């Protein structure tokens, strides 16, 4: 995988944003592989497609590419809030590719968030645009990257180091079981998984997860049985092979 951009592409446009779009889409379509099936190349959709930018001709996975020079922070600016909410239930909701780069040296990081990590809890509604704006009243949204478990942040390139292809594929496949869950079930699973990750230990006990009861109650204020839901989600993660039950309320990340 070459991290630099093609020189022939760099002079195609005068606009900085247009140039960045052309450079990064061209790079992703020629250098990035499909993290779902391992296909060597991704294909570009026609320009002005409202949702996705790239797709895999082998397995039909779709990808939305967002690029910027700086590293992505805890929030990622996205499009219309209503459209994003509608996309969550669609079969062709794209996976998200986040690419940051240097114009001189090329790609610094490429991070992929699988579509099965997109739930309502990570979509933040923004304030409507003011009356003086060209699209007055329009409501955008942010993707709360900080709420996505590390299991859903799959690096292909990290700090200009290309990650092992097989490890990328393995990490992707490890959580594919989430696609079989309903949107509501996935929300609980992902939030409990995020709590487990935030403990920072491979082994933990049930009481340590219960310590996140207040956080989860804030996300699900109408639920009066949070501890029962925590136990239920841990059992699902165990049954799916993501956790190993050690007995007496103890678990281990597999």
N, C-alpha and C positions, 0 to 999 in steps of 0.2 A: 504494500500500500504506500503510494507516494503522498506526502502531506502537502507539497507545494502546489500552487495553482499554475495552470497553463498560461504562458505569456500571451499567447494569441487571444485569450479571453479577456485579458486585463484592460485592453483599450477599446472594448466593444461599446462602452457607454461613457458619457461624461459625468452623469449623475452618480454620486457615491452610492446611494441606495440601490440603484439599478445595477451598478457594477458589482456590488456585493452579492446581489441576488443571482446574477448570471454566474459569477465565479463559484459560489458555494453550491448552487444546484448542479453546475457542470461537474464539480469535484465529486459530489455525492453520487451522481449517476455513473461515474466512471471508476471511482475508487472504493466506495462503501459497498459492503455486501449485505445480503438480507439476513438479519439476525434470527429470523424465524426458521428458514430452511437452508441457509448457507449459500444461496445462489450468488455467483460472483459479481453480478451487476444489478443495479436498480434502473428502472426506466423512468423517464420524465413524462408527466401528464402535459397536456397542452396548456399554454399560458391562460391565466385568469380562471382556472378551476377554483371554485369557492372554498374547498376544504383541503384536499391533499395535493402534494407536489410531486411525489414519487410513488412508484409501485413496483412490486416484484412480479415479473411475468411468469415466474414458476409457481408461486403459492398464492398470489393475488393479495398479499398484505399491502396496505397503503400507508404512506408516511407523510406527515406534515413537517416541513423543514423550517426551523427558525434559526437565524444566524445573527451574530453580533461580535464585535471585537472584544468586549469585556466578558468575563465569565458571567454566567447566569446566576442571579441571586435567588432569594427565597420566593420571589414572585416573578412569573413570566407573563408578559402582556399578551393577550390573545384578542380574538374578535368579539362579535356580538354575544352578549350573555345568553340571550334566548336561543340563538343558534347553537351555542355550545351545549346548553342543557338538552336540546333536542338530539344532538349528535351522540350523547352518552348511550342512548338506547339503540342506535343504528348499528347494523351489522358491519357497515363499511366505515365506522368511526376510525380515523387513521391513528397509527402510532405516532408518537412525537419524537422528532430528532432535534436536538439542541446542539448547535455547532458554534464554537467561538474560534476566532482566527486572527492572524496578523496579515495584512495585505502583502507584506514583504516575504514572509516565510511560510504562509499557508495555514493549515489547520492546527490548532493547539489542542482542542478537545472536541470529541463527538460523543454525545450522551443520548441514549435512546430510552424513552419511557414507553413501555408496552401499553396498548390501549386498554387492557384489562385492569390497569391501575387508575383509570379515570373514573371517579365517582363524584357525586354531587359535593361531597365534603371538601374536595380540593379545588372547586370552582368558586371564585369570589366575584360577586357582583360589584361593579364600579359605579360611581355616581354618574347620573345622566349628564351629557354635555350641556353647557349653558346655552342660553338663548342666542348669544352672539356667535356661537359656533356654526359652521356650515351644515353640520348634521345635528342641529339642536335637538336635545331629548334622547339622542342615541345612547344606549347603555352597553358598555363593553364589559369585559371580564378579565380576571387574572387567573392563571393557573398557580396554585399554591404548591410550589415544588417542595417546600419545607415539610409538607404533610405526606409526601410520597415516601413510603418505606425505601430503604436502601436497596432492597431486593428489586425494586422497580426502576432503579437508576443504573442502567447498564452501559458502561463505558466501552466504546470501541477504540477511541483514542483518548489518552489521559496525559496531560502535560507533555504532549508531543511524543508519547510512547504508544505504539500500536499494540493493543492487547491481543493475547492469543485468541485466535478465531474460535477454537473449540470451547474455551472457557466462556466466551460470549454466548455461544449457542447453548451451552449447558445452563447458564444463568437464565437465559430466556425461557428455556423449556421447563425449568424448575417451577415456574409459577403459572404455566398455561392452564392448570386446573381451575384457575380463577374465572376463566371464560365460561365455565359450566355453571357458575353461580349466578343468581339473580343480582341486579344492581344493588338492592338493599342488603343482600347477604355479603356481597363483596365489600360494601362500605364497612360493615362491622369487622370482617376478616382483616381488612387492610389497616384499620385503626388499631385493632388489637396487635397485629403484627408490628406496627410502628412502635407501640408501647414496649413490646418485647425487645425490639432493636435498641430502643433508647436506654434500656437497662445496661447495655454494653457488656453483657456476659453471655457466654454460650450456654451455660446451665443456669436455671432459675427455678424458683418455686412459685406456687400459686399466689401466696401472700404478696410476693413482690409485684405481680401483675395487678393485684387488687389495689395497690398503691396508686394506680392510674385511674381509679374509679371516678374521681372528680373531673379529670380531663374528659373521660368518655361520657359522663353525665352532661357535661357542657355541650358535647356534640349531639347527644340524643336526649334532650331535656324531657321528652314525653315518656321515656323508658324508666320504669321504676324497679327494674330487675337487672341492673347492670352487672352485678357479680355473676348471676346466672348466665348472662350473655357472654361474659368473659370465658367462663368454663366451657360453654358451647363452642365458641370460636377456637379455643385451644384444642378441643377434641377434633374439630374439623381439620385443623392444621396437622394434627397427629395422624388422622386417618388418611390425609393426602400425602403423607411422608415428609412433610416439611419440619415437623417436630417429632422427637422421640420421647415417649413417656417413660420415666425412670422409676415410677412408683412413689407413693406417699406424697403426692402433690408436686413432684419435681419433673422438669422437662429439660430437653436438650435440643438446641438447633442442629438440624442435620446438615 
